[in-house]
Every structure is written in structure tokens, then in C-alpha cells.
């Protein structure tokens, strides 16, 4: 007989869990001491939202479910935003929440809420571990469903009395991930024919086109590899969603960057001009198809692990519902070389010329002109993680990306506050340099996680664009009404704020100064903050 919390932690170890991010609570006592005696590292965070964002980004980068932990009541509700972000961004995540003893859950009780029902809309599956004998099955199911395509969040509630009971339950053996079927040959043939007959075919690369496959030898994005083969063989232009950046290298003449790229909206115009769109791993939560298929006249081929959402502006002619890499491999074999004729290479050239233009010496600081400097000091495999705000739009549209999962943008739920805790998770998950870009609004939502990163001895760069405003909302208000309201902020001295955590802070005053700072700090092993005041 062993304690139930020990069995749960054994199950986590068998699932390959290295870190559990969370905030301790009374109801977690048995579970925390079980983690202490295991090979898993518990990372106490400054807020449960930070913990769930860490698990979210860990899952997105590795393909293996990140794990976050909270106590009952307010701890669990604080966890909810990051769990919902993983749900809409298709990141594998397992959330574990404590709960009071079962003897008091039938009545109104201190801090007790129905957390299973609360989490129901934002997870693939969740349950209460109400008996010691079901812990192993529950944990195995939570990880299996979280990591199964399409991945997402699952949740386990663990009452404190169950955690302390003894049980004979033992972990279930983990298995290879369930493999999706190969595509239907008839659908592949029809799709190939449509691409070949089209005069202006284009690929729309979504989140599923860059997704990392867990438990692989190199944690590679096989979907992106197969997409690159198809694009080069068929000579097809590619436009990505914000979450599909890096599906093909933006150096390639086939790339038009993202849907909104180009100084005059060239990428958007290209996909509107297309007569056939091959949508690979695309979720309409990433980007409303009404924006690129307003007249509903474009022929759409849907390639994904699940059928297309029913939507008037996204009603595919053909749906290839199967393993994405296998589908792309079959399409490559079924498509004649050069059938796409790269009909908008000139668009690529105009976009790339615009996004790589460096600032004039007397030009004021802006996100737009900071990006060419940042791109030049980052290696292809380095990771840029963007918070949400006006800077996110600029990064999505104007930051060239060369490898899958090296520009991480939350665009399903689009959650402010993700970058500082997400940068921590990225630094733990990969051996590359990490830059967490944020605005002043998003930064102060979870800026306290600098202490967590510092405590862990991590070293990544926080690039803070400060306009003393919720700038994206101001911009939209001015566009709609000519004025703004309720968006202006006041801020602390961010350099002093950084230094109070024991990290270096910088506020360059010239473009040369900014370039010199970024050249120094991005490749370093130190935690740093670089503030860029922008209008």
C-alpha cells in the first residue's frame, strides 16, 4: 500500500514530466511532498496564471504536455486563463487543482467551488479523482488526450482526503501516441487535380503546420518538413497565420510571411486573388476566414487532423482529414513539379524589402524598425515569444521567421501577460537564445515572474516596448471614433524595476545604442530587460 499522492507523482514521472509549475496551497500538502521525493522539479511561481502560461508554452514548444498546479478556489480560477489559452492555441497541457475533502463538497464551504464544471468549456477532458483506485487511469487519460491531435488542455481535480489515502493502484504503462490514419487516395487525387488546374493556387499554413511532435527523436515539426517539400516541388506561394510562422523559411521566395504582411497589404491581396487555397493545419480561431475569403468564391482544400469547422466563409471543396505529414507527402507525390508557377514571387520581394529596412538615424523608436535589428542579432533557431498588444501585430506581420516554433504568438485566445512566464518556459525547453517581447500593459500583468526566472538561474531577454498605454485598443478606438478613452497608463521606472530583481536593465537612447545592447544581451546567459520607449 502506498499513498495516493505518491502514485499520482509516479504516473507523472512515467509520462516524462520534468517540471510542475504552480503555487502551493494547504490542500496540496501531500502532493507537494510526493513531488519533493521524486525526480520532478516543482517550480513555485508568483501567480497561478504565470504557472499555466509556463505549462502552455512548454507544451507548444516540446509537444509534451506541460503541467501546472494550483490549490482550490481562487488558485484554480487564477489558473484558468493559461489553460484556456492552451485550449484555443492547441498546446498540450495538464492542469491539476487541489480540492477540499469530499465530506464538505455537498454544501457551501470555505473556498470550495465546482472547479470541474468551471473548467469544462476550456479543456478537452477533465474529472475529479474521487477515489484512490482511479488515479492511474485518470492521469494516463489526461496526458493521452492532451497530447493527441489536435492537442489541448485537460484537467484533474485532486481532493486532499483522496491524496492522503493509501492505495494499491499502480501507474499504467505509457504507449506510443495514437497515429492518425493515412489520407484517402481519392481525396488526394482530387486535391492534386484542383491544385494543378488552378491559375493562382496558394498555401495557407496554420498552427498545425508547425506543431511539434512529442516523444520524437528530435522533437521535430514533421508537418513543416513535408510542407516545404510540397511547396518546392509544386512551386506554390505560402502565406501563414500568426501561429503558422516558420512553416517555411521566410527567406524562400515562396513565402509571403503572414496574412497581413506587406506595407500595402500585399499578402492579404495575394490570398484574396488566389483561386485555390490549400489550408494546412488551419484553425479559424487563429484568423477569421471572412478576411481572406469575403465573397466565398475561393476553392478551399482543407488538410487537418479534424474536419473543418462549419462556417459560411470556410466551406472546403475537399477535406483531407488524416495525419498532416502523411497527407502532405501524398499530395507532393500526386502533384506535378512546377504546377503552381510561384505566381507572386514579386510580392515576396516587396514584403521582404520592407521588413528588413533598417531605421534612419533620426527616426524615432518604433516596434516596426526595432525588428530588423533584433532579427540580425538572433540566430535562425533562437526563439522570439510575443505578448499580446500592438507590438504583436507588428511582430506577426514583419518579423521574418526561418524555422518552425521560433516565433511564438498567442492568437487563439490572444492572452496578455504570456511573454515573461512564457519566456521562462521557453528557456527551460530549448537550448536556443530566447527573447520575450512585450508591451508595458502585458509586462506588468506577470512581471513578477522575473523573480521565478532569476531563482531558477535562467537567462533570457525581455524586450519591453513602452508607450504608457494599452496601445492596440487606443489605435482601434481612434480608427473607429477619432478619439480614445480608458487606455492611458502610468508606469514605474522599468530599468529600476528590473534592477530590483537583481537583473540588468537598459534603456538605450539611440538606434546604435539599442543595436549594441541587443548584440550584447541576446546571446548572453544573463537575465536582462531592455526598454524601448515608443510613441
N, C-alpha and C positions, 0 to 999 in steps of 0.2 A: 504494500500500500504506500502511495506517495501523495503529497499534497497536490491538489488540482492545479494550483498556480504553477507548480513545477512542471506538470505535464504540458500546460499551455506553452511555457517557455521552451521546453524540449521540441514542441511542434514548430515554434518559430525558428529554432536552430536548424531543424531539418529542412525548412523552407529556404534556408540560406540567408536569413536576416542577419545583418551586421549591426544595424543601428535602430534604436527605437527613440523617436523624438517626442518629447512631451513635457507636461507639467505634473508634478507629484500631487497626490491627494490622499486623504485618510483611507478612503475605500480601496486604494491601490496598494496598501502596505504589503500584503502577501506577495502580490505580483512583482513589486519593485525588488523585494529581497530575493525572489526567484531569479530575476534578471541579473541581480548583483552576482549571484553564484553561477552564472552561465558565461558563455563566450560572447554574448551580445553586449554592446555598449549602449547604455541609456544616456541620452543627451537631454539634460534639463534645459528647457527653453524659457524665454521670458514671457511668452504668451502662447496659448494653445493654437491661435491662428498661425503663428510662426511655425509651430511644430507641424501642422497639417500642410503648410506650404512646402516645408522641407521634404516631407514624405512625398508630396505631389511631384516636385522637381526630381527627386531621386528616382521615382518610378518612370518618369518620362525619359530620363537620360539612360537608365540602365535596362529598362524593360522588365525589371523585377519589382514587385510591389514594395513601395516604401511604407513604413509603419509609423503611425502616430498614436499617442496615448494621452488620455485625459481622465480626470475624475468625473463624477456625476454632475448633473445640473448645469451650472454656469460654465464649468470646464468643458462639458460636452457641447454646449451651444457655441462656445468660442471656437471650437474645432471645426464647426460646420462649414465655414466659408472655404477653407482649403480643401475640404472633402468635396464640396460642390464644384470647386474649380477642377479637381481631378476628374470628376464625373463628366463635365462638358468638354474638357480638354483631352479625354481618353488617356489618362495616366493611371497605371495600376497603383492602387493604394489600399491598405487595410487599416482601418481605424478601430481602436479598442478603447472603450469607455468603461470606467467603473460604475458601479451602482450600489445603492444601499441593500441591506439584507432583504430577502424575499418576504420576510414576515411583516414588513411595513409598506410594501408596494401596493397593497389593495386599498390604501387610504391616503389622504393628504398627509405629506410627510416632508420634513426639512430637506430642501434641495432636490427632492425627487420629482422628476419629470418623466414622461413616456418618451425616452430618447429613441427607442426603436422606431416608433411612429414618426418622430421628428426627422429622423434621417432617411426615412423611406423614399421621399421624392428625389434624393440626390445620390443614391447608391444603386449598384446592380443587385445587391442582395444584402440583407442584414438580419441578425437574430440575437436573442438573448441566450447566453449559455446558462440555461436554467438548472442543469443537472451536471454533476461531475463526469458522468459517463458519456456525455456528448461533446466534450471539449475537443478531442482529436478530430472527429468528423467535422465539427464547425470550423476549426482553423483550416483544415485542408480545403474545405469548400470555399472559404473566404479567399484564399490565395488562388485557387484554381479559377474562380470566376473573375477575380480582379485582373489576372494576367491573360485570360482568354480573350482573343479578338472578338469584338472590339474591347480593349481593356477599360478599366474604370475603377471606381471605389466600391469597397464593401465595408461592413461594419459589424463588430462583435461587442455586445454588452456583457460585462462580467461582474455579477453581483458579488459583494465582498464575502458573504457567507459561503457561497459556492467556492470561491478562491481558496478558502481556508480548509475545506473539507478534504478527506482522503479518498483516493480512488484507485482502481486497478486499471484504468484506461491508459493506453499507450499510443504514441503517435502513429498515424497512418503513413505508410511509405509514400514518398512523392513519386510522381510519374512524369514521363515526358509530356510536354504540353500537347493538348489535343490538336491534331493537324487538320486544317481546313481542306475540303476536297479540291481536286483539280477542276479547272473550268470545263464547262460543256463545250465540246468541239464545234457544235453547230453555232453556238453563240460567238465563239472566237472567229469562225469563218465569216459570219455576218458582220461582225465588228471590223474585221480586216477589210472587207469589201467596202464598207462605208468610209473608212479612212482613205482608201485608195481612190474612191470616186469623188471625194470632197476636193474642192478647189482651194479652200483655206482651212485645213484642219489645224487644231491646236490642242495641247495637253493642259489640263488644269490639275496641278499637283496639290493635293491636300495633306492634312495631318497624317493620314495613313500611308502616304508615300515616303515618309521619313521615319516611321515608327521603328524603334529598336526592338529586336527580337531577343527576349530574355533567354538565359541559360545556353546561349550560343558560345562558340569558342572565342569569338572576338566581340560579342555584343554588337554585331554589325547591323546596318539597315539594309537588309536584302532587297526590300522594295525599291529603295533608291538605286541600288546597283542594277536591278533589272530594268528600271525606268530609263536609266542612262543608256543601256544597250538599245532599247526600243527607239529612243529619240535619235540616237546617232545613226542607226540603220535606216529609219524611215525619214530622217531629216525633218523632224517636227519641232515647231516652236513650243515653248513651255512657259506658262505663267503660273505662279504659285500663290496659294493663300498665305496669310501671315504665318501660319503654323506649318506650312509646307516648304518654308525657305530652306535651301540647301538640297532639295531633292535632286536637282542637277546643279553643277557649278555655275555661278553667275559669270564666270569667265567665258563659258561656252557661248558661241553665237546663237544657240537655240534659246537661251534664257532671256525672258523679258522681265525678270525679277518678280514682283508681286502684282496683284490685280490693280493696284492704284499707283504703280510706278510710272515715272516719266514726268518731265516738267510740264507737259501739256496733256497728261493722262494717256500717253501712248499705249501703255499696256491694256488699260480698260478699253480703249478704242479697238485694239487688236482682237481682244476676245469677243467684243460685240460684232466685229466684222467677220469673225470666223463662221463658217457654215457647218462645222462639226467639232464638238468639244468632247475629248476623251478625258473624263473626270476620274482621277485615280486617288482613292482614299479620301474623298472629299465629303465633309460633313457640312450641311447647310448652316449649322450653328457657327461655323467659322466665318462665313461671309454669305450674305443673302444673295441667292442667285437672281433675284429681281434686278440687281445692279448690273449683271452682265448678260442677262437674257430677258430684257424688259418686254420684248414683243413675243416671246415664247415661240420663236421660229427656228431656233438653232437645234440641230440634231445633236442629241447628247448620248454618249456611251458611258455607262456607269460601271466602274470596276471597283469593287469593295468586298469586304468580308460580310456585309449585311446588305439587304435590299435598300433601295433609295427611300428616303422619306417622301411621303405623298405631299406634293406641293405644285401648284399650278405653274410656277416658273422653273420647276425642275422635274420634268416628266420624261425620263430617258426612253429613247427608242429601243435600246438594248441594255439589259442589266446582267453583268457577269459577276455573279455572287459566288466567290470562291477565294482561295488563297491568293493574295495580291501578287506576290512574286511569281507564282506559277502562272497566273493569268497574263502577266506582262511578258513572261518568257514565251508563252504560246502565241501571243499577239506578235511578238518580234519574229517568230518563225513564219507566221501567216502573212506578214506584210512585206511587200516588195521594197527593195532598197531605194531610197530617194523619193518615195511616193509623196512625201509632204512638201518637198522642194523648199523648205525653210523660207516661206513666203514673206517673212517680216524680219529678216536679218538687219535691215537698216534701222528698224525700231530698236533692236538690241544696242546698236552702236550709239544711237542718240541717248538712250537711257544711261548707258554706262559712262558716256562722256559727261553727262550731267552729274551723276552721283559721285564721280571721282574728282570733280573740280575742287581744288583747294581754295581756301578763303584768301581774299585780298588782305594785305597787312592792316588796312584801316577799317576793315569790315567789322561790325560789332559781333560779339559772341552769339552763336546760334547753335541749336542742335544739328541743323542741316549741314553746316560747314565744319562741325566738330567730327562728323562721322568719317570723312576721308582720312583725317589724321589718325583717328582711332583704328580704322581698318589697316592702315600702314604699319602700326606697331603690334598688331595681333597676327599670330600665325593662323594658317588655314584651319587648324584643328582646335584653336582656342575658342572658348565659349563666351558669347555675349548673351546675358539674360536681361530682358527688358521688363520694367514695371509697366503700369498702365497709365496713360495720360497722353498729352500731345506729343511727347518725345517718342512714345511707342509707335505712333503713326509714321513718324519720320524714319525711325529705325526700320520698320517693316517695309517702307517704300524705297529707302535709299541706302541701306547698309548691304553691300554685296556679301553674299554668303557662299562658301565654296564646298562645305561638307554638311551632310545631314546632322541635325541636332547640335548645331553650333551657334544658332541664333534662336533662343527660346523665348517665345512670346505667348502669353496667356490671351487667347482670343475666343474661347468658347464662353466661359463666364467672364473673362476680362477683369481680373481681380486686382485692384490697387493693393499695394503693400507686399507683393510677392517677391520683389527683387532681392532685398537684403537677406531674408531667410533662404530664398531660393539659391542665392549665390553661395551660401554655406553648403547646401546640399550638393550643388554642382562641384564645389571644390573637393568635397569628400568622394564624389562619384567618379571623377575623371582626373587624369594626370595632366591635363592642359591648364593653361592660364585661364582665369575666369574674371570677367568684368560684369558687374551688376549695375545696369543703368537705371536711373530713377529720377523722378521729379521730386520737388520739395514736399508735395502733398503725400505721395505714396511713401516717401522715405520715412517720415515721422510716424506713419502707422505702425511700422515694425522695426524702427531704427535701433531699438534696444537689443535686437538680436546681434548687433555688433559685439556685445559682451559675450554672447554664446560662442561666436566665431573666434573671438580672442581667447577665450578659455580653452577652446579646442586646439589652439595653436595654428589656425588656418591663415592663409594669406591670399586674399583676392582684392580686387579694386572696386570700390564703389564710385561710380561716376554720377554726380548729383547735379542735375540741371535745375537751377533755382530761378523762378520767375515770381515768387511771392504770390502765387495764385493757383487756383485749380484751372490751369490754362486751357485745357481742351474744352471745358464747359464754357469758359468765357468766350472762346473762339466761336463755338456753336451759337451762343446767345447773340453775339454781335452779328453773325451771319443772318440770323433769323429776325432780329429786332433792332439792330444798330446800337445796342447798349448791353451792359452786363450787370448782374446783381448776385450777391451772395457767394462770390467766388474768391474774393481777395483774402490773403493770409498775411500774417507776420511770422517771422522765423527767428530762431536763435542764430548765433554765430556758429555756422556749421563746422568751421575749422576747429574752434574751441570745443564744440560738441564732440568731434572725433577725438581730439586730444584727451578729453576727459575719460575716454575708454582706453587710453594708452596706445592709440594708433596715430599715425601721421595724417595730418590734414593739409591740403593745398588749395589755394585759390589764385590761380595764375591770372595775370592782367593783360597778357598779350598772346597772340596765336603762337609765337615762337616759344613763349613760356609754357603754354599748355602742351605743345608738342614735346618739349623737353621733359616735362613732368610725366607725361604718359609713357614716353620711351623708357623712363627710369622705373616707374612703379608697376606697369602691366606685367613685365617678365619677372618681377621680384617675388620673393617668398613672403613678403610682409603684407599685413592688412593695411590698406590705405583708403582715404577718402579724397576725391578731387571734386571741388565745387566749381561749376561753370555758371556764372550769372548770365541769364538770357532774358531778352525782352519778350 
